[in-house]
């Protein structure tokens, strides 16, 4: 058996490089972090072959003296901490003193640096961990590091590198992450001398995103800002209904450090659970600021994954902040430019109060789909009048005043004149679609999705009013027969069902009796509701699957009820649109799918290639 002995520094550095330097992108990450810690206002990154053959990171930071430059290549040499307690106050990116010696041990490494105010700089050349030379050089203030032939001295590591395209994608992602996290710093990314992106100094995150991803990218994002105790959240998040197929655009910065965090990802997804379709992920660029002592950035070799001291509190804060912002946007959705008031030329001066009642429409006043703007004089023919969707002036929490009914064309015209949101009904299309005209273009509404949203919020309000009360006892208990698996699922959900107001008693093998049901649920729907619950629970993993939450109960009920209705008549469609725009979130159904789509004049002009 071999005796125990200390490893040479060169071998130890190569082992450490296996943890810190996984690929060229990891090298770029470490060097960019060093530049930011040095107070750089300009960072330039250049690479070839995905960074495998050549990578250069240059900055205008405060630089290093000759002695500091040599010391920086020693393991665990750092200017960031002095004692263990300093780890609780870390605000810099680097602090271990491992990155530079690890990189130099597995590459051809050239560092040039000049401290601010010095007459000249220093150049250090290291090849595979061996010092080749140190000499004076002329250069601007700052630091430039070139890394060539990565892993040439460790062939076993080099063969695990991916294609140039894959390594380029990883490198560009890191460069963009730090450019987004630090808009106050100018970033330039070059490939073989060709500019990939160049982003000058700016103070606005939205402007930085435009520079990196293009002008149209940031249009689907909204600003968010929230504070609570020692937590602060700011940045940009996707509008309701805007989703992506992957999590790549769910980006979190903790104290300006890009991090991966399952807690933050799950919190964001939970906040969007009724705003984007299932299987889609919201884009988000969020900056979380907190006490450095409350986050452990030393939990992973690359410092990419972090741990939080009060994860539950943080998660609740993110969910609440994002939810509040989304609700605010959804509540204002009915007041966008597409819904501005339009004055009707046929007004008779009557102004009935807005409300949920279905307007009394004379069939002769229905618009002509073939020529909605034309007026005809024949009795019973369309007049081209607009049906405008009311958005009430009072608070959503107030009780809606009733709308006076009207029995003739004059009353119908009065209703339309009072409506304050210029949706003009055009036609009922195939399936559940209805077409409206607005001052900005066209709106296509999905009637079934609108019903789901309306029923969801109605049921949610009813549930909130009755949630603290006992369920109503049924005069005649409802028998419920299930298979053995369904019985187990039901038993596992009984605690949650009892909180909702259900009382279900077992009476014989696989036989049950519904003794009580929530007051917000019709007694006749109790059995169907429980059967839907069991089916949904099975889809989520059976008995051991995650129990359904209160919101999922309500979404399931709203979705099932919306499927029981028949077709939609014109008056029902108008009533649906009225009620939809009164919802807190009229943009999506409870599953996150859109309830209506807007097509503005500009989009039609772009598609047809001409102005209208």
C-alpha positions in Angstrom: 0.0 0.0 0.0 1.4 3.4 -1.0 2.2 5.9 1.8 0.4 9.1 2.3 2.1 12.3 1.0 1.3 15.8 0.0 0.6 16.5 -3.7 2.7 19.0 -5.6 1.1 22.4 -6.1 0.8 21.8 -9.8 -1.2 18.6 -9.3 -3.3 20.2 -6.6 -4.2 23.1 -8.9 -5.1 20.7 -11.8 -7.5 18.8 -9.4 -9.0 22.1 -8.3 -9.4 23.1 -11.9 -11.7 20.1 -12.4 -14.2 21.7 -10.0 -13.7 25.4 -11.0 -12.9 25.1 -14.7 -15.5 22.8 -16.3 -15.4 24.4 -19.8 -14.3 27.6 -21.5 -17.5 29.3 -20.4 -16.4 28.7 -16.7 -13.1 30.4 -17.5 -14.9 33.4 -18.9 -17.2 33.5 -15.9 -14.3 33.6 -13.4 -12.4 36.3 -15.4 -15.5 38.5 -15.8 -16.2 38.3 -12.1 -12.6 39.4 -11.4 -13.1 42.3 -13.7 -16.3 43.4 -12.0 -14.7 43.0 -8.6 -11.9 45.3 -9.9 -14.4 48.1 -10.6 -14.3 47.9 -14.3 -16.5 50.2 -16.4 -15.6 48.4 -19.6 -15.2 44.6 -20.2 -14.2 43.1 -23.6 -14.4 39.3 -24.2 -12.9 37.7 -27.3 -12.8 34.0 -28.2 -12.1 31.5 -30.9 -13.5 27.9 -31.3 -15.9 28.3 -28.5 -13.0 29.4 -26.2 -11.2 26.1 -26.5 -8.3 27.5 -28.5 -8.3 31.1 -27.4 -10.1 33.3 -24.9 -9.3 36.9 -23.8 -11.0 39.0 -21.2 -9.8 42.7 -20.9 -11.0 45.4 -18.5 -10.2 48.9 -17.3 -10.3 48.1 -13.6 -7.9 49.2 -11.0 -5.2 46.6 -12.0 -2.5 45.0 -9.9 1.1 45.7 -9.0 3.8 43.2 -10.1 3.9 41.6 -6.6 0.1 41.3 -6.5 0.0 39.8 -9.9 2.5 37.0 -8.8 0.6 36.4 -5.6 -2.7 36.1 -7.4 -1.4 32.9 -9.0 -0.9 31.2 -5.6 -3.7 29.1 -4.3 -6.0 30.7 -1.8 -4.5 34.2 -2.2 -7.3 36.7 -2.2 -8.0 40.4 -1.3 -11.6 39.7 -0.4 -11.5 38.1 3.0 -9.2 37.9 6.0 -11.0 35.7 8.5 -13.9 33.1 8.6 -16.4 35.7 9.7 -15.9 37.6 6.5 -17.7 34.8 4.7 -20.9 36.1 6.3 -20.4 39.5 4.7 -19.3 38.6 1.2 -20.4 41.1 -1.5 -17.7 40.4 -4.1 -17.9 37.6 -6.7 -14.6 36.0 -5.9 -13.1 35.2 -2.5 -11.5 31.8 -2.5 -8.4 32.6 -4.5 -8.7 29.4 -6.6 -9.7 30.5 -10.1 -6.5 32.0 -11.5 -4.1 29.3 -10.4 -6.5 26.6 -11.5 -6.9 28.2 -15.0 -3.1 28.7 -15.3 -2.5 25.1 -14.4 -4.4 23.7 -17.4 -3.7 26.3 -20.2 -1.3 28.6 -21.8 -1.9 31.6 -19.6 -0.8 35.2 -20.2 -1.7 38.0 -17.8 -0.9 41.7 -18.4 -1.9 44.2 -15.7 -1.2 47.8 -14.8 -2.4 49.5 -11.6 -4.0 52.9 -11.9 -1.4 55.6 -11.7 1.6 53.4 -12.5 4.0 54.2 -15.3 4.0 50.7 -16.8 2.5 47.3 -16.4 3.5 43.7 -15.8 3.3 40.6 -18.0 3.3 37.0 -16.6 3.4 33.9 -18.8 2.5 30.5 -17.4 2.2 27.3 -19.4 0.5 24.3 -17.9 1.2 25.5 -14.4 4.9 26.3 -15.1 6.1 29.9 -14.8 7.8 30.9 -18.1 8.5 34.5 -17.5 7.6 37.8 -15.8 8.5 41.1 -17.3 7.5 44.7 -17.6 5.2 45.8 -20.4 3.4 48.8 -21.8 -0.4 48.7 -21.6 -3.5 50.8 -20.6 -4.6 50.8 -17.0 -6.5 47.6 -16.1 -6.0 43.9 -16.7 -5.9 41.6 -19.8 -5.9 37.8 -19.5 -5.4 35.4 -22.4 -6.2 31.7 -22.0 -5.1 29.5 -24.9 -5.1 25.8 -25.6 -7.4 25.0 -22.6 -6.8 21.5 -21.2 -3.9 20.7 -23.6 -1.9 19.5 -20.6 -4.8 17.4 -19.5 -6.0 15.4 -22.6 -8.5 13.4 -20.5 -10.4 16.6 -19.7 -10.1 18.1 -23.2 -11.9 15.1 -24.8 -15.0 15.9 -22.7 -15.4 19.3 -24.3 -18.3 19.7 -26.7 -18.5 21.1 -30.2 -17.5 24.7 -30.9 -21.1 25.6 -31.3 -22.1 24.2 -27.9 -19.2 25.8 -26.1 -19.9 29.1 -27.8 -23.5 28.9 -26.7 -22.4 28.4 -23.0 -19.9 31.2 -23.2 -22.3 33.7 -24.8 -24.9 32.9 -22.1 -22.5 33.7 -19.3 -21.4 37.0 -21.0 -25.1 38.0 -21.5 -25.9 37.1 -17.9 -23.3 39.4 -16.5 -24.1 42.1 -19.0 -27.7 42.0 -17.8 -26.7 42.0 -14.2 -24.5 45.1 -14.6 -26.0 47.6 -17.1 -23.6 50.2 -15.6 -20.7 48.3 -17.2 -20.1 48.4 -21.0 -19.7 44.9 -22.4 -18.3 43.8 -25.8 -18.3 40.2 -27.0 -16.2 39.2 -30.0 -15.8 36.0 -32.0 -12.7 35.8 -34.2 -12.8 39.6 -34.3 -16.5 39.7 -35.2 -18.8 41.6 -32.8 -21.5 39.3 -31.3 -22.9 42.1 -29.2 -21.7 45.5 -28.0 -23.6 47.1 -25.1 -22.5 50.5 -23.9 -23.0 51.7 -20.3 -26.7 52.3 -19.5 -28.8 52.4 -16.3 -32.0 50.8 -17.6 -32.3 47.0 -17.7 -34.9 47.1 -20.5 -32.5 49.1 -22.7 -29.7 46.6 -22.0 -32.0 43.7 -23.0 -32.9 45.5 -26.2 -29.1 45.9 -27.0 -28.4 42.2 -26.3 -31.6 40.4 -27.6 -33.0 43.0 -30.1 -35.6 45.7 -29.9 -38.7 43.4 -29.9 -37.6 41.2 -27.1 -38.4 43.4 -24.2 -41.9 44.4 -25.4 -43.6 41.5 -23.6 -42.0 42.4 -20.3 -43.3 44.5 -17.4 -41.4 46.2 -14.6 -41.7 44.9 -11.0 -40.5 46.4 -7.8 -41.2 45.3 -4.3 -39.7 45.6 -0.8 -40.4 43.8 2.5 -38.2 44.0 5.6 -34.6 43.3 4.5 -35.7 41.9 1.1 -35.9 43.8 -2.2 -37.1 42.5 -5.6 -36.9 44.4 -8.9 -36.5 43.7 -12.6 -38.7 42.7 -15.5 -41.2 39.8 -15.8 -43.4 38.5 -18.6 -46.9 39.9 -19.1 -49.8 37.5 -18.3 -50.0 35.0 -21.1 -46.4 35.4 -22.2 -44.6 32.0 -21.8 -41.5 30.2 -23.1 -41.0 26.5 -23.8 -37.9 26.3 -21.5 -36.6 27.9 -18.3 -33.7 29.6 -20.1 -35.2 33.0 -19.6 -36.0 32.6 -15.9 -33.0 34.5 -14.7 -32.3 35.4 -11.0 -29.6 37.7 -9.6 -29.0 37.6 -5.9 -27.0 40.6 -4.8 -26.1 41.1 -8.5 -24.8 37.5 -8.7 -26.4 35.2 -11.3 -27.6 32.1 -9.5 -29.5 28.9 -10.0 -32.1 28.3 -7.3 -34.9 25.8 -7.3 -36.6 27.8 -4.6 -36.8 30.9 -6.7 -37.7 29.0 -9.9 -40.6 27.2 -8.1 -41.8 30.4 -6.5 -41.9 32.2 -9.9 -43.7 29.3 -11.6 -46.2 29.1 -8.7 -46.9 32.9 -9.0 -47.7 32.4 -12.7 -49.8 29.2 -12.4 -52.9 30.8 -13.8 -51.2 33.3 -16.1 -49.3 31.0 -18.5 -50.4 27.7 -20.0 -49.2 24.5 -18.3 -45.8 23.4 -19.6 -44.8 27.0 -20.4 -42.4 29.1 -18.4 -42.5 32.9 -17.7 -39.6 35.0 -18.8 -38.2 36.9 -15.9 -35.1 38.9 -15.1 -35.2 39.4 -11.4 -32.8 41.2 -9.0 -33.1 40.1 -5.4 -31.2 42.1 -2.8 -30.8 40.8 0.7 -28.5 40.7 3.7 -25.3 38.8 2.6 -25.4 36.9 5.8 -28.8 35.4 4.8 -27.4 33.7 1.7 -24.6 31.1 1.4 -22.7 31.6 -1.8 -20.0 29.1 -0.7 -22.2 26.1 -1.2 -21.0 25.1 -4.6 -17.5 25.1 -6.3 -18.7 27.5 -9.1 -20.8 29.6 -6.7 -23.6 29.2 -9.2 -25.9 27.5 -6.7 -26.7 29.2 -3.4 -28.6 28.4 -0.2 -30.9 30.7 1.7 -31.2 30.9 5.4 -35.0 31.6 5.4 -36.0 29.9 2.2 -39.7 29.8 3.1 -39.9 33.5 3.8 -38.0 34.3 0.6 -40.3 32.1 -1.5 -43.4 33.6 0.0 -42.1 37.1 -0.7 -41.4 36.3 -4.4 -44.8 34.7 -4.9 -46.6 37.6 -3.3 -44.6 40.3 -5.1 -45.1 38.7 -8.6 -48.7 37.9 -7.9 -49.5 41.4 -6.9 -47.8 42.8 -10.0 -49.6 40.4 -12.3 -53.0 41.2 -10.7 -52.3 44.9 -11.2 -51.6 44.4 -14.8 -54.6 42.1 -15.4 -56.9 44.6 -13.6 -55.8 47.4 -15.9 -56.0 45.2 -19.1 -59.5 46.5 -19.9 -58.2 50.1 -20.1 -55.5 49.7 -22.8 -55.5 51.7 -25.9 -57.6 49.1 -27.7 -60.4 49.8 -25.2 -60.6 53.5 -25.3 -64.1 55.1 -25.4 -65.8 55.7 -28.7 -68.7 58.1 -29.0 -71.7 56.8 -30.9 -73.4 59.0 -33.4 -76.8 57.6 -32.5 -76.8 58.6 -28.8 -80.1 59.7 -27.3 -78.7 61.0 -24.1 -79.7 58.1 -21.9 -77.0 56.7 -19.6 -78.0 53.6 -17.8 -75.7 52.3 -15.0 -73.1 49.7 -16.0 -73.5 46.2 -14.8 -73.5 42.5 -15.6 -77.0 42.3 -17.1 -77.3 41.2 -20.7 -78.1 44.2 -22.9 -81.5 44.0 -24.6 -80.5 43.9 -28.3 -82.9 44.4 -31.2 -81.9 41.9 -34.0 -82.3 44.7 -36.5 -79.3 46.5 -34.9 -76.9 43.6 -35.2 -73.9 44.6 -37.3 -73.4 43.4 -40.9 -70.3 41.2 -41.0 -69.8 41.8 -44.7 -69.8 45.6 -44.3 -69.7 46.6 -40.7 -69.2 50.3 -41.4 -72.1 50.7 -43.9 -75.6 51.9 -43.0 -78.7 50.5 -44.5 -82.2 51.9 -44.4 -84.3 48.7 -44.7 -86.2 47.5 -41.7 -84.6 44.5 -40.1 -81.2 45.1 -41.8 -78.0 45.8 -39.9 -77.2 49.4 -39.1 -73.5 49.0 -38.2 -74.0 50.2 -34.6 -71.3 49.2 -32.1 -71.7 47.0 -29.1 -69.1 48.4 -26.6 -68.1 46.4 -23.6 -68.7 48.2 -20.3 -65.9 48.7 -17.8 -67.5 50.0 -14.6 -66.2 53.0 -12.8 -66.5 51.5 -9.3 -64.1 49.3 -7.5 -64.0 45.6 -8.3 -64.9 44.9 -4.6 -68.1 46.9 -4.8 -71.4 45.4 -5.6 -72.4 45.9 -9.2 -75.5 48.1 -9.7 -78.2 46.6 -11.8 -78.7 47.6 -15.4 -82.2 48.8 -16.3 -83.7 46.5 -18.9 -85.0 47.8 -22.2 -87.6 46.5 -24.5 -86.9 48.2 -27.7 -84.3 49.6 -30.1 -84.0 52.9 -28.2 -83.1 51.1 -25.0 -80.5 49.0 -26.7 -79.0 52.1 -28.3 -78.9 53.7 -24.9 -77.0 50.8 -23.5 -74.5 50.9 -26.3 -73.9 54.7 -25.9 -73.1 54.3 -22.2 -70.5 51.5 -22.8 -67.0 52.7 -22.2 -64.8 50.2 -23.9 -64.9 50.2 -27.7 -65.3 46.5 -28.5 -67.7 46.2 -31.5 -69.3 42.8 -32.0 -68.9 41.6 -35.6 -69.7 37.9 -35.7 -69.7 34.5 -34.1 -67.1 32.3 -35.8 -66.8 28.5 -35.9 -66.4 26.7 -32.6 -66.3 28.9 -29.5 -64.7 32.0 -31.2 -66.3 35.5 -31.4 -64.9 38.4 -33.4 -64.9 42.0 -32.2 -63.7 45.2 -33.8 -61.8 47.8 -31.7 -60.4 51.3 -32.4 -57.0 49.6 -32.8 -57.9 46.5 -34.9 -59.6 43.2 -34.2 -60.2 41.0 -31.1 -60.8 37.3 -31.2 -62.4 36.0 -28.0 -62.6 32.3 -27.0 -66.0 32.1 -25.3 -65.3 28.8 -23.5 -62.0 30.3 -22.0 -64.0 33.4 -21.0 -66.5 31.2 -19.2 -63.7 29.4 -17.3 -62.2 32.7 -16.2 -65.5 34.1 -15.1 -66.6 30.9 -13.2 -63.1 30.6 -11.6 -63.3 34.1 -10.1 -67.0 33.7 -9.1 -66.2 30.4 -7.4 -63.1 31.9 -5.8 -65.1 34.7 -4.3 -67.7 32.3 -3.1 -65.1 30.1 -1.7 -63.5 33.0 0.1 -66.8 33.9 1.7 -67.6 30.4 2.8 -64.2 28.8 3.4 -64.3 29.4 7.1 -67.8 27.9 7.5 -68.8 24.3 7.9 -70.2 22.4 4.9 -73.9 22.1 4.4 -75.4 18.8 5.5 -77.3 17.0 2.8 -80.8 15.8 3.4 -80.1 12.7 1.4 -76.5 11.5 1.5 -75.0 10.8 -2.0 -73.6 7.3 -2.5 -70.2 7.1 -4.1 -68.8 3.9 -5.4 -65.1 3.8 -6.4 -62.5 1.2 -7.3 -59.9 0.3 -4.7 -57.3 2.7 -6.1 -59.9 5.6 -6.2 -60.8 4.9 -2.6 -57.1 5.2 -1.5 -56.8 8.5 -3.4 -60.0 9.8 -1.7 -58.7 8.8 1.7 -55.4 10.6 1.1 -57.3 13.8 0.3 -59.9 13.6 3.1 -58.1 16.2 5.3 -58.1 18.8 2.5 -61.7 17.9 1.6 -62.8 18.4 5.2 -61.3 21.9 5.2 -63.3 22.7 2.1 -66.5 21.6 3.8 -66.9 18.0 2.6 -67.9 15.2 4.9 -67.4 11.7 3.3 -68.0 8.5 5.3 -66.8 5.1 4.4 -69.5 2.5 4.4 -68.3 -0.8 3.1 -65.4 -1.8 0.9 -65.0 0.9 -1.8 -68.4 2.4 -0.9 -68.6 5.9 0.5 -71.4 8.3 1.4 -71.2 12.1 0.9 -72.8 13.5 4.1 -72.0 17.2 3.5 -70.7 19.5 0.7 -69.3 23.0 0.6 -72.0 25.7 0.5 -70.4 27.2 -2.6 -71.0 23.9 -4.5 -74.3 22.8 -5.7 -75.2 19.5 -3.9 -75.8 17.8 -7.3 -72.3 18.6 -8.3 -70.6 17.1 -5.3 -70.2 13.6 -6.7 -68.9 14.8 -10.1 -66.5 17.1 -8.3 -65.0 14.3 -6.2 -64.7 12.0 -9.2 -62.9 14.8 -11.1 -60.6 15.3 -8.1 -59.7 11.6 -8.0 -59.0 11.6 -11.8 -56.8 14.7 -11.5 -54.9 13.2 -8.5 -54.2 10.0 -10.4 -52.7 12.1 -13.3 -50.4 13.7 -10.8 -48.9 10.5 -9.5 -51.7 8.6 -7.8 -51.9 8.2 -4.0 -48.4 9.3 -3.5 -48.8 12.3 -5.8 -48.9 15.8 -4.6 -52.3 16.8 -3.1 -54.4 19.3 -5.0 -54.3 22.9 -3.7 -57.3 25.1 -3.1 -56.7 27.0 -6.3 -56.5 23.7 -8.2 -59.8 22.6 -6.7 -61.4 25.8 -7.9 -59.8 25.6 -11.4 -61.0 22.1 -11.8 -64.5 23.0 -10.9 -64.5 26.1 -13.1 -63.2 24.1 -16.0 -65.7 21.3 -15.6 -68.6 23.7 -15.4 -67.6 25.5 -18.5 -67.7 22.2 -20.5 -71.3 21.6 -19.5 -72.8 24.6 -21.4 -74.1 24.6 -24.9 -73.5 27.0 -27.8 -73.3 30.8 -27.5 -75.9 33.2 -28.9 -75.0 36.8 -29.8 -76.5 38.3 -26.6 -74.6 35.7 -24.5 -71.3 36.5 -26.2 -71.8 40.2 -25.5 -72.6 39.4 -21.9 -69.6 37.2 -21.6 -67.3 40.0 -22.9 -68.9 42.4 -20.4 -68.2 40.1 -17.5 -64.8 39.0 -18.8 -63.4 42.6 -18.7 -64.8 42.9 -15.2 -62.5 40.0 -14.0 -59.4 40.6 -12.0 -57.4 38.8 -14.7 -59.3 38.9 -18.0 -56.3 38.0 -20.1 -56.1 34.2 -19.4 -58.2 31.3 -18.4 -57.4 29.6 -15.1 -55.0 27.3 -16.9 -53.0 30.2 -18.2 -54.3 30.1 -21.9 -55.4 33.4 -23.4 -59.1 34.3 -23.3 -58.7 36.7 -26.2 -56.2 37.8 -28.8 -55.7 41.3 -30.1 -54.6 42.0 -33.7 -53.7 45.7 -34.1 -53.6 47.7 -37.4 -49.8 47.7 -37.3 -49.7 43.9 -37.4 -52.0 43.8 -40.4 -49.9 46.4 -42.1 -46.8 44.3 -41.5 -48.4 41.1 -42.8 -49.9 42.7 -45.9 -46.8 45.0 -46.5 -49.0 48.1 -46.9 -50.6 50.8 -44.8 -54.4 50.9 -44.2 
